[in-house]
């Protein structure tokens, strides 16, 4: 794992990682396979782009942006973390982000998490 700060790791473009997210998702045992497949279709489309002070999102053609700030972070040799507060028109929202590599993070939600992977343009490295 890199020694970069969570703030510098966060900068760049990230896409929802359907494969990693669905591999660990927890469902009630009786939930029908067809309903699971339908639910999993929502993952893999959402894109986040973080600059120093703004977050830009794209999801199914809808684009939004809002300022954000990091209110807490922990650097370390393993699993840097950050709590990010987004300031949107409808109020503030906070997320706890866990980096599991320089190119991957997840956001925990109860017993499940959504994973994101860095979008790397050909021939460049963020």
C-alpha angles and dihedrals in degrees: 000000000000124000094229119129118256089247093058093041090054096057113099139046123311132186128200108260106223096184096053093040096050093043092066101030114125120220134173108269094242097055110120118248091234091057091049092052091049091050093048091056089078092067126081098039105076115097127191126192118191124197123177093285110003137065120208119196133193123188124165092335096314114119127195138164136193139166118263137188134196109235097179136012140170123204121196145137091275131036107354111205139198137186108218124195117202118203106211131167091260095051139279126316127191130205131185109221122200118195114210092177138356088269102039139056137164137208114217119224113179109300093344137060138201114228126211129194128204116256106227119194115224113272095011138088122201 
